[in-house]
Amino acid sequence: MIPLAEAVTNSVARSGIGLGAAIAVVCSWERNRSILWAILAGLLSWFYVIYFAITRRPDERKP
């Protein structure tokens, strides 16, 4: 029998969005301010995160 806490954790992890999708949406929103681009970036997930990291502009970098 699976403990209740483990079952709840597994259920939440399966039904939520992934870390890559969350990072992609935030990066896309900061760059484009467009809901459609943010949704597309969320679908592409880690591919968009890698693309964003490679193509960052100087004003998007940490000072």
mmJSON file of the N, C-alpha and C atoms, coordinates in Angstrom:
{"data_MODEL":{"atom_site":{
"group_PDB":["ATOM","ATOM","ATOM","ATOM","ATOM","ATOM","ATOM","ATOM","ATOM","ATOM","ATOM","ATOM","ATOM","ATOM","ATOM","ATOM","ATOM","ATOM","ATOM","ATOM","ATOM","ATOM","ATOM","ATOM","ATOM","ATOM","ATOM","ATOM","ATOM","ATOM","ATOM","ATOM","ATOM","ATOM","ATOM","ATOM","ATOM","ATOM","ATOM","ATOM","ATOM","ATOM","ATOM","ATOM","ATOM","ATOM","ATOM","ATOM","ATOM","ATOM","ATOM","ATOM","ATOM","ATOM","ATOM","ATOM","ATOM","ATOM","ATOM","ATOM","ATOM","ATOM","ATOM","ATOM","ATOM","ATOM","ATOM","ATOM","ATOM","ATOM","ATOM","ATOM","ATOM","ATOM","ATOM","ATOM","ATOM","ATOM","ATOM","ATOM","ATOM","ATOM","ATOM","ATOM","ATOM","ATOM","ATOM","ATOM","ATOM","ATOM","ATOM","ATOM","ATOM","ATOM","ATOM","ATOM","ATOM","ATOM","ATOM","ATOM","ATOM","ATOM","ATOM","ATOM","ATOM","ATOM","ATOM","ATOM","ATOM","ATOM","ATOM","ATOM","ATOM","ATOM","ATOM","ATOM","ATOM","ATOM","ATOM","ATOM","ATOM","ATOM","ATOM","ATOM","ATOM","ATOM","ATOM","ATOM","ATOM","ATOM","ATOM","ATOM","ATOM","ATOM","ATOM","ATOM","ATOM","ATOM","ATOM","ATOM","ATOM","ATOM","ATOM","ATOM","ATOM","ATOM","ATOM","ATOM","ATOM","ATOM","ATOM","ATOM","ATOM","ATOM","ATOM","ATOM","ATOM","ATOM","ATOM","ATOM","ATOM","ATOM","ATOM","ATOM","ATOM","ATOM","ATOM","ATOM","ATOM","ATOM","ATOM","ATOM","ATOM","ATOM","ATOM","ATOM","ATOM","ATOM","ATOM","ATOM","ATOM","ATOM","ATOM","ATOM","ATOM","ATOM","ATOM","ATOM","ATOM"],
"id":[1,2,3,4,5,6,7,8,9,10,11,12,13,14,15,16,17,18,19,20,21,22,23,24,25,26,27,28,29,30,31,32,33,34,35,36,37,38,39,40,41,42,43,44,45,46,47,48,49,50,51,52,53,54,55,56,57,58,59,60,61,62,63,64,65,66,67,68,69,70,71,72,73,74,75,76,77,78,79,80,81,82,83,84,85,86,87,88,89,90,91,92,93,94,95,96,97,98,99,100,101,102,103,104,105,106,107,108,109,110,111,112,113,114,115,116,117,118,119,120,121,122,123,124,125,126,127,128,129,130,131,132,133,134,135,136,137,138,139,140,141,142,143,144,145,146,147,148,149,150,151,152,153,154,155,156,157,158,159,160,161,162,163,164,165,166,167,168,169,170,171,172,173,174,175,176,177,178,179,180,181,182,183,184,185,186,187,188,189],
"type_symbol":["N","C","C","N","C","C","N","C","C","N","C","C","N","C","C","N","C","C","N","C","C","N","C","C","N","C","C","N","C","C","N","C","C","N","C","C","N","C","C","N","C","C","N","C","C","N","C","C","N","C","C","N","C","C","N","C","C","N","C","C","N","C","C","N","C","C","N","C","C","N","C","C","N","C","C","N","C","C","N","C","C","N","C","C","N","C","C","N","C","C","N","C","C","N","C","C","N","C","C","N","C","C","N","C","C","N","C","C","N","C","C","N","C","C","N","C","C","N","C","C","N","C","C","N","C","C","N","C","C","N","C","C","N","C","C","N","C","C","N","C","C","N","C","C","N","C","C","N","C","C","N","C","C","N","C","C","N","C","C","N","C","C","N","C","C","N","C","C","N","C","C","N","C","C","N","C","C","N","C","C","N","C","C","N","C","C","N","C","C"],
"label_atom_id":["N","CA","C","N","CA","C","N","CA","C","N","CA","C","N","CA","C","N","CA","C","N","CA","C","N","CA","C","N","CA","C","N","CA","C","N","CA","C","N","CA","C","N","CA","C","N","CA","C","N","CA","C","N","CA","C","N","CA","C","N","CA","C","N","CA","C","N","CA","C","N","CA","C","N","CA","C","N","CA","C","N","CA","C","N","CA","C","N","CA","C","N","CA","C","N","CA","C","N","CA","C","N","CA","C","N","CA","C","N","CA","C","N","CA","C","N","CA","C","N","CA","C","N","CA","C","N","CA","C","N","CA","C","N","CA","C","N","CA","C","N","CA","C","N","CA","C","N","CA","C","N","CA","C","N","CA","C","N","CA","C","N","CA","C","N","CA","C","N","CA","C","N","CA","C","N","CA","C","N","CA","C","N","CA","C","N","CA","C","N","CA","C","N","CA","C","N","CA","C","N","CA","C","N","CA","C","N","CA","C","N","CA","C","N","CA","C","N","CA","C"],
"label_alt_id":[null,null,null,null,null,null,null,null,null,null,null,null,null,null,null,null,null,null,null,null,null,null,null,null,null,null,null,null,null,null,null,null,null,null,null,null,null,null,null,null,null,null,null,null,null,null,null,null,null,null,null,null,null,null,null,null,null,null,null,null,null,null,null,null,null,null,null,null,null,null,null,null,null,null,null,null,null,null,null,null,null,null,null,null,null,null,null,null,null,null,null,null,null,null,null,null,null,null,null,null,null,null,null,null,null,null,null,null,null,null,null,null,null,null,null,null,null,null,null,null,null,null,null,null,null,null,null,null,null,null,null,null,null,null,null,null,null,null,null,null,null,null,null,null,null,null,null,null,null,null,null,null,null,null,null,null,null,null,null,null,null,null,null,null,null,null,null,null,null,null,null,null,null,null,null,null,null,null,null,null,null,null,null,null,null,null,null,null,null],
"label_comp_id":["MET","MET","MET","ILE","ILE","ILE","PRO","PRO","PRO","LEU","LEU","LEU","ALA","ALA","ALA","GLU","GLU","GLU","ALA","ALA","ALA","VAL","VAL","VAL","THR","THR","THR","ASN","ASN","ASN","SER","SER","SER","VAL","VAL","VAL","ALA","ALA","ALA","ARG","ARG","ARG","SER","SER","SER","GLY","GLY","GLY","ILE","ILE","ILE","GLY","GLY","GLY","LEU","LEU","LEU","GLY","GLY","GLY","ALA","ALA","ALA","ALA","ALA","ALA","ILE","ILE","ILE","ALA","ALA","ALA","VAL","VAL","VAL","VAL","VAL","VAL","CYS","CYS","CYS","SER","SER","SER","TRP","TRP","TRP","GLU","GLU","GLU","ARG","ARG","ARG","ASN","ASN","ASN","ARG","ARG","ARG","SER","SER","SER","ILE","ILE","ILE","LEU","LEU","LEU","TRP","TRP","TRP","ALA","ALA","ALA","ILE","ILE","ILE","LEU","LEU","LEU","ALA","ALA","ALA","GLY","GLY","GLY","LEU","LEU","LEU","LEU","LEU","LEU","SER","SER","SER","TRP","TRP","TRP","PHE","PHE","PHE","TYR","TYR","TYR","VAL","VAL","VAL","ILE","ILE","ILE","TYR","TYR","TYR","PHE","PHE","PHE","ALA","ALA","ALA","ILE","ILE","ILE","THR","THR","THR","ARG","ARG","ARG","ARG","ARG","ARG","PRO","PRO","PRO","ASP","ASP","ASP","GLU","GLU","GLU","ARG","ARG","ARG","LYS","LYS","LYS","PRO","PRO","PRO"],
"label_asym_id":["A","A","A","A","A","A","A","A","A","A","A","A","A","A","A","A","A","A","A","A","A","A","A","A","A","A","A","A","A","A","A","A","A","A","A","A","A","A","A","A","A","A","A","A","A","A","A","A","A","A","A","A","A","A","A","A","A","A","A","A","A","A","A","A","A","A","A","A","A","A","A","A","A","A","A","A","A","A","A","A","A","A","A","A","A","A","A","A","A","A","A","A","A","A","A","A","A","A","A","A","A","A","A","A","A","A","A","A","A","A","A","A","A","A","A","A","A","A","A","A","A","A","A","A","A","A","A","A","A","A","A","A","A","A","A","A","A","A","A","A","A","A","A","A","A","A","A","A","A","A","A","A","A","A","A","A","A","A","A","A","A","A","A","A","A","A","A","A","A","A","A","A","A","A","A","A","A","A","A","A","A","A","A","A","A","A","A","A","A"],
"label_entity_id":["1","1","1","1","1","1","1","1","1","1","1","1","1","1","1","1","1","1","1","1","1","1","1","1","1","1","1","1","1","1","1","1","1","1","1","1","1","1","1","1","1","1","1","1","1","1","1","1","1","1","1","1","1","1","1","1","1","1","1","1","1","1","1","1","1","1","1","1","1","1","1","1","1","1","1","1","1","1","1","1","1","1","1","1","1","1","1","1","1","1","1","1","1","1","1","1","1","1","1","1","1","1","1","1","1","1","1","1","1","1","1","1","1","1","1","1","1","1","1","1","1","1","1","1","1","1","1","1","1","1","1","1","1","1","1","1","1","1","1","1","1","1","1","1","1","1","1","1","1","1","1","1","1","1","1","1","1","1","1","1","1","1","1","1","1","1","1","1","1","1","1","1","1","1","1","1","1","1","1","1","1","1","1","1","1","1","1","1","1"],
"label_seq_id":[1,1,1,2,2,2,3,3,3,4,4,4,5,5,5,6,6,6,7,7,7,8,8,8,9,9,9,10,10,10,11,11,11,12,12,12,13,13,13,14,14,14,15,15,15,16,16,16,17,17,17,18,18,18,19,19,19,20,20,20,21,21,21,22,22,22,23,23,23,24,24,24,25,25,25,26,26,26,27,27,27,28,28,28,29,29,29,30,30,30,31,31,31,32,32,32,33,33,33,34,34,34,35,35,35,36,36,36,37,37,37,38,38,38,39,39,39,40,40,40,41,41,41,42,42,42,43,43,43,44,44,44,45,45,45,46,46,46,47,47,47,48,48,48,49,49,49,50,50,50,51,51,51,52,52,52,53,53,53,54,54,54,55,55,55,56,56,56,57,57,57,58,58,58,59,59,59,60,60,60,61,61,61,62,62,62,63,63,63],
"pdbx_PDB_ins_code":[null,null,null,null,null,null,null,null,null,null,null,null,null,null,null,null,null,null,null,null,null,null,null,null,null,null,null,null,null,null,null,null,null,null,null,null,null,null,null,null,null,null,null,null,null,null,null,null,null,null,null,null,null,null,null,null,null,null,null,null,null,null,null,null,null,null,null,null,null,null,null,null,null,null,null,null,null,null,null,null,null,null,null,null,null,null,null,null,null,null,null,null,null,null,null,null,null,null,null,null,null,null,null,null,null,null,null,null,null,null,null,null,null,null,null,null,null,null,null,null,null,null,null,null,null,null,null,null,null,null,null,null,null,null,null,null,null,null,null,null,null,null,null,null,null,null,null,null,null,null,null,null,null,null,null,null,null,null,null,null,null,null,null,null,null,null,null,null,null,null,null,null,null,null,null,null,null,null,null,null,null,null,null,null,null,null,null,null,null],
"Cartn_x":[0.84,0.0,0.886,0.532,1.292,0.84,1.785,1.408,0.681,-0.226,-1.043,-0.195,0.812,1.65,2.347,2.816,3.497,2.51,1.314,0.296,-0.104,-0.244,-0.6,0.531,1.771,2.925,3.005,2.82,2.863,1.74,0.564,-0.584,-0.34,0.179,0.447,1.537,2.57,3.67,3.204,2.276,1.794,0.852,0.071,-0.943,-0.473,0.641,1.125,1.992,2.378,3.28,4.701,5.567,6.948,7.76,8.912,9.805,10.259,10.583,11.015,9.94,8.681,7.58,7.405,7.528,7.375,8.484,9.717,10.832,10.654,10.237,10.042,8.976,7.871,6.795,7.284,7.999,8.504,9.499,10.434,11.42,10.742,9.791,9.088,8.282,7.624,6.825,7.724,8.865,9.787,10.32,10.526,11.087,10.011,8.859,7.882,6.613,6.259,5.01,3.804,3.786,2.71,2.242,0.949,0.395,0.579,0.375,0.519,1.95,2.936,4.331,4.658,4.08,4.32,3.743,2.566,1.963,2.825,3.265,4.122,5.421,6.017,7.255,7.008,5.867,5.532,5.401,4.859,4.731,6.097,6.989,8.332,9.237,8.897,9.555,11.068,11.854,13.297,13.957,13.354,13.919,13.93,12.843,12.812,13.785,13.918,14.84,16.269,16.655,17.999,18.152,17.138,17.159,17.295,16.542,16.596,17.99,18.586,19.92,20.971,20.838,21.814,21.635,20.394,20.109,19.809,20.23,19.948,20.585,19.853,20.37,21.127,22.003,22.774,21.884,20.734,19.865,19.114,19.185,18.546,19.508,20.757,21.761,21.84,22.263,22.413,23.59,23.408,24.512,25.673],
"Cartn_y":[-1.183,0.0,1.249,2.234,3.478,4.467,5.086,6.11,7.275,7.907,8.982,10.143,10.564,11.7,11.415,10.188,9.833,9.809,9.329,9.293,10.697,11.613,12.996,13.653,13.44,14.019,13.521,12.235,11.675,12.234,12.421,12.944,14.388,15.214,16.611,16.712,15.909,15.95,15.554,14.631,14.192,15.197,15.921,16.801,18.24,18.626,20.002,20.198,21.47,21.737,21.464,21.198,20.891,22.142,21.94,23.05,23.762,23.005,23.599,24.486,24.036,24.829,26.125,26.055,27.252,28.268,27.796,28.691,29.297,28.475,28.951,30.034,29.853,30.842,32.167,32.103,33.333,34.038,33.291,33.897,34.534,33.816,34.338,35.58,35.57,36.726,37.944,37.745,38.859,39.446,38.61,39.082,39.674,39.014,39.381,40.068,39.859,40.388,39.961,38.702,38.177,36.84,36.705,35.457,34.324,34.609,33.557,33.02,33.912,33.458,32.7,33.122,32.431,31.014,30.864,29.525,28.646,29.191,28.423,28.019,28.928,28.619,27.536,27.596,26.567,25.194,25.143,23.867,23.33,24.243,23.83,23.521,24.063,23.786,24.004,22.953,23.091,23.55,23.252,23.728,25.258,25.878,27.337,27.881,27.216,27.683,27.709,26.67,26.617,27.705,27.865,28.913,30.293,30.534,31.813,32.057,31.033,31.184,31.513,30.933,31.171,32.554,33.025,34.271,35.459,35.405,36.533,37.809,38.876,40.21,40.759,41.755,42.32,42.89,43.459,44.023,42.962,41.69,40.6,39.87,40.271,39.629,40.309,39.543,40.073,41.042,42.217,43.203,42.76],
"Cartn_z":[0.0,0.0,0.0,-0.83,-0.969,0.11,0.828,1.809,1.131,1.854,1.307,0.784,1.515,1.101,-0.226,-0.401,-1.647,-2.814,-2.574,-3.623,-4.053,-3.098,-3.426,-4.199,-3.789,-4.468,-5.908,-6.11,-7.47,-8.322,-7.75,-8.491,-8.925,-8.045,-8.362,-9.421,-9.307,-10.267,-11.663,-11.764,-13.069,-13.704,-12.92,-13.485,-13.678,-13.106,-13.222,-14.445,-14.688,-15.804,-15.342,-16.278,-15.949,-15.662,-15.081,-14.763,-16.032,-17.069,-18.334,-18.944,-18.874,-19.42,-18.637,-17.322,-16.495,-16.791,-16.902,-17.209,-18.603,-19.561,-20.931,-21.003,-20.291,-20.304,-19.719,-18.614,-17.981,-18.891,-19.473,-20.38,-21.585,-22.16,-23.329,-22.98,-21.84,-21.44,-21.223,-20.574,-20.326,-21.632,-22.623,-23.89,-24.795,-24.933,-25.953,-25.441,-24.178,-23.616,-24.455,-24.887,-25.713,-25.153,-24.945,-24.419,-25.431,-26.703,-27.721,-27.776,-27.733,-27.736,-26.456,-25.328,-24.063,-24.103,-24.691,-24.816,-25.712,-26.837,-27.746,-27.054,-26.321,-25.597,-24.551,-23.86,-22.884,-23.514,-24.72,-25.427,-25.855,-26.23,-26.65,-25.454,-24.303,-23.029,-23.07,-22.827,-22.701,-23.996,-25.146,-26.406,-26.428,-25.948,-25.913,-24.872,-23.741,-22.697,-23.242,-23.955,-24.541,-25.607,-26.456,-27.475,-26.824,-25.764,-25.059,-24.486,-23.898,-23.308,-24.362,-25.541,-26.607,-27.23,-27.324,-28.054,-27.147,-25.882,-24.984,-25.479,-25.307,-25.661,-24.445,-24.669,-23.541,-22.435,-22.776,-21.74,-20.95,-21.37,-20.652,-19.726,-19.763,-18.919,-17.571,-16.595,-15.239,-15.192,-14.562,-14.528,-13.667],
"occupancy":[1.0,1.0,1.0,1.0,1.0,1.0,1.0,1.0,1.0,1.0,1.0,1.0,1.0,1.0,1.0,1.0,1.0,1.0,1.0,1.0,1.0,1.0,1.0,1.0,1.0,1.0,1.0,1.0,1.0,1.0,1.0,1.0,1.0,1.0,1.0,1.0,1.0,1.0,1.0,1.0,1.0,1.0,1.0,1.0,1.0,1.0,1.0,1.0,1.0,1.0,1.0,1.0,1.0,1.0,1.0,1.0,1.0,1.0,1.0,1.0,1.0,1.0,1.0,1.0,1.0,1.0,1.0,1.0,1.0,1.0,1.0,1.0,1.0,1.0,1.0,1.0,1.0,1.0,1.0,1.0,1.0,1.0,1.0,1.0,1.0,1.0,1.0,1.0,1.0,1.0,1.0,1.0,1.0,1.0,1.0,1.0,1.0,1.0,1.0,1.0,1.0,1.0,1.0,1.0,1.0,1.0,1.0,1.0,1.0,1.0,1.0,1.0,1.0,1.0,1.0,1.0,1.0,1.0,1.0,1.0,1.0,1.0,1.0,1.0,1.0,1.0,1.0,1.0,1.0,1.0,1.0,1.0,1.0,1.0,1.0,1.0,1.0,1.0,1.0,1.0,1.0,1.0,1.0,1.0,1.0,1.0,1.0,1.0,1.0,1.0,1.0,1.0,1.0,1.0,1.0,1.0,1.0,1.0,1.0,1.0,1.0,1.0,1.0,1.0,1.0,1.0,1.0,1.0,1.0,1.0,1.0,1.0,1.0,1.0,1.0,1.0,1.0,1.0,1.0,1.0,1.0,1.0,1.0,1.0,1.0,1.0,1.0,1.0,1.0],
"B_iso_or_equiv":[0.0,0.0,0.0,0.0,0.0,0.0,0.0,0.0,0.0,0.0,0.0,0.0,0.0,0.0,0.0,0.0,0.0,0.0,0.0,0.0,0.0,0.0,0.0,0.0,0.0,0.0,0.0,0.0,0.0,0.0,0.0,0.0,0.0,0.0,0.0,0.0,0.0,0.0,0.0,0.0,0.0,0.0,0.0,0.0,0.0,0.0,0.0,0.0,0.0,0.0,0.0,0.0,0.0,0.0,0.0,0.0,0.0,0.0,0.0,0.0,0.0,0.0,0.0,0.0,0.0,0.0,0.0,0.0,0.0,0.0,0.0,0.0,0.0,0.0,0.0,0.0,0.0,0.0,0.0,0.0,0.0,0.0,0.0,0.0,0.0,0.0,0.0,0.0,0.0,0.0,0.0,0.0,0.0,0.0,0.0,0.0,0.0,0.0,0.0,0.0,0.0,0.0,0.0,0.0,0.0,0.0,0.0,0.0,0.0,0.0,0.0,0.0,0.0,0.0,0.0,0.0,0.0,0.0,0.0,0.0,0.0,0.0,0.0,0.0,0.0,0.0,0.0,0.0,0.0,0.0,0.0,0.0,0.0,0.0,0.0,0.0,0.0,0.0,0.0,0.0,0.0,0.0,0.0,0.0,0.0,0.0,0.0,0.0,0.0,0.0,0.0,0.0,0.0,0.0,0.0,0.0,0.0,0.0,0.0,0.0,0.0,0.0,0.0,0.0,0.0,0.0,0.0,0.0,0.0,0.0,0.0,0.0,0.0,0.0,0.0,0.0,0.0,0.0,0.0,0.0,0.0,0.0,0.0,0.0,0.0,0.0,0.0,0.0,0.0],
"pdbx_formal_charge":[null,null,null,null,null,null,null,null,null,null,null,null,null,null,null,null,null,null,null,null,null,null,null,null,null,null,null,null,null,null,null,null,null,null,null,null,null,null,null,null,null,null,null,null,null,null,null,null,null,null,null,null,null,null,null,null,null,null,null,null,null,null,null,null,null,null,null,null,null,null,null,null,null,null,null,null,null,null,null,null,null,null,null,null,null,null,null,null,null,null,null,null,null,null,null,null,null,null,null,null,null,null,null,null,null,null,null,null,null,null,null,null,null,null,null,null,null,null,null,null,null,null,null,null,null,null,null,null,null,null,null,null,null,null,null,null,null,null,null,null,null,null,null,null,null,null,null,null,null,null,null,null,null,null,null,null,null,null,null,null,null,null,null,null,null,null,null,null,null,null,null,null,null,null,null,null,null,null,null,null,null,null,null,null,null,null,null,null,null],
"auth_seq_id":[1,1,1,2,2,2,3,3,3,4,4,4,5,5,5,6,6,6,7,7,7,8,8,8,9,9,9,10,10,10,11,11,11,12,12,12,13,13,13,14,14,14,15,15,15,16,16,16,17,17,17,18,18,18,19,19,19,20,20,20,21,21,21,22,22,22,23,23,23,24,24,24,25,25,25,26,26,26,27,27,27,28,28,28,29,29,29,30,30,30,31,31,31,32,32,32,33,33,33,34,34,34,35,35,35,36,36,36,37,37,37,38,38,38,39,39,39,40,40,40,41,41,41,42,42,42,43,43,43,44,44,44,45,45,45,46,46,46,47,47,47,48,48,48,49,49,49,50,50,50,51,51,51,52,52,52,53,53,53,54,54,54,55,55,55,56,56,56,57,57,57,58,58,58,59,59,59,60,60,60,61,61,61,62,62,62,63,63,63],
"auth_comp_id":["MET","MET","MET","ILE","ILE","ILE","PRO","PRO","PRO","LEU","LEU","LEU","ALA","ALA","ALA","GLU","GLU","GLU","ALA","ALA","ALA","VAL","VAL","VAL","THR","THR","THR","ASN","ASN","ASN","SER","SER","SER","VAL","VAL","VAL","ALA","ALA","ALA","ARG","ARG","ARG","SER","SER","SER","GLY","GLY","GLY","ILE","ILE","ILE","GLY","GLY","GLY","LEU","LEU","LEU","GLY","GLY","GLY","ALA","ALA","ALA","ALA","ALA","ALA","ILE","ILE","ILE","ALA","ALA","ALA","VAL","VAL","VAL","VAL","VAL","VAL","CYS","CYS","CYS","SER","SER","SER","TRP","TRP","TRP","GLU","GLU","GLU","ARG","ARG","ARG","ASN","ASN","ASN","ARG","ARG","ARG","SER","SER","SER","ILE","ILE","ILE","LEU","LEU","LEU","TRP","TRP","TRP","ALA","ALA","ALA","ILE","ILE","ILE","LEU","LEU","LEU","ALA","ALA","ALA","GLY","GLY","GLY","LEU","LEU","LEU","LEU","LEU","LEU","SER","SER","SER","TRP","TRP","TRP","PHE","PHE","PHE","TYR","TYR","TYR","VAL","VAL","VAL","ILE","ILE","ILE","TYR","TYR","TYR","PHE","PHE","PHE","ALA","ALA","ALA","ILE","ILE","ILE","THR","THR","THR","ARG","ARG","ARG","ARG","ARG","ARG","PRO","PRO","PRO","ASP","ASP","ASP","GLU","GLU","GLU","ARG","ARG","ARG","LYS","LYS","LYS","PRO","PRO","PRO"],
"auth_asym_id":["A","A","A","A","A","A","A","A","A","A","A","A","A","A","A","A","A","A","A","A","A","A","A","A","A","A","A","A","A","A","A","A","A","A","A","A","A","A","A","A","A","A","A","A","A","A","A","A","A","A","A","A","A","A","A","A","A","A","A","A","A","A","A","A","A","A","A","A","A","A","A","A","A","A","A","A","A","A","A","A","A","A","A","A","A","A","A","A","A","A","A","A","A","A","A","A","A","A","A","A","A","A","A","A","A","A","A","A","A","A","A","A","A","A","A","A","A","A","A","A","A","A","A","A","A","A","A","A","A","A","A","A","A","A","A","A","A","A","A","A","A","A","A","A","A","A","A","A","A","A","A","A","A","A","A","A","A","A","A","A","A","A","A","A","A","A","A","A","A","A","A","A","A","A","A","A","A","A","A","A","A","A","A","A","A","A","A","A","A"],
"auth_atom_id":["N","CA","C","N","CA","C","N","CA","C","N","CA","C","N","CA","C","N","CA","C","N","CA","C","N","CA","C","N","CA","C","N","CA","C","N","CA","C","N","CA","C","N","CA","C","N","CA","C","N","CA","C","N","CA","C","N","CA","C","N","CA","C","N","CA","C","N","CA","C","N","CA","C","N","CA","C","N","CA","C","N","CA","C","N","CA","C","N","CA","C","N","CA","C","N","CA","C","N","CA","C","N","CA","C","N","CA","C","N","CA","C","N","CA","C","N","CA","C","N","CA","C","N","CA","C","N","CA","C","N","CA","C","N","CA","C","N","CA","C","N","CA","C","N","CA","C","N","CA","C","N","CA","C","N","CA","C","N","CA","C","N","CA","C","N","CA","C","N","CA","C","N","CA","C","N","CA","C","N","CA","C","N","CA","C","N","CA","C","N","CA","C","N","CA","C","N","CA","C","N","CA","C","N","CA","C","N","CA","C","N","CA","C","N","CA","C","N","CA","C"],
"pdbx_PDB_model_num":[1,1,1,1,1,1,1,1,1,1,1,1,1,1,1,1,1,1,1,1,1,1,1,1,1,1,1,1,1,1,1,1,1,1,1,1,1,1,1,1,1,1,1,1,1,1,1,1,1,1,1,1,1,1,1,1,1,1,1,1,1,1,1,1,1,1,1,1,1,1,1,1,1,1,1,1,1,1,1,1,1,1,1,1,1,1,1,1,1,1,1,1,1,1,1,1,1,1,1,1,1,1,1,1,1,1,1,1,1,1,1,1,1,1,1,1,1,1,1,1,1,1,1,1,1,1,1,1,1,1,1,1,1,1,1,1,1,1,1,1,1,1,1,1,1,1,1,1,1,1,1,1,1,1,1,1,1,1,1,1,1,1,1,1,1,1,1,1,1,1,1,1,1,1,1,1,1,1,1,1,1,1,1,1,1,1,1,1,1]
}}}
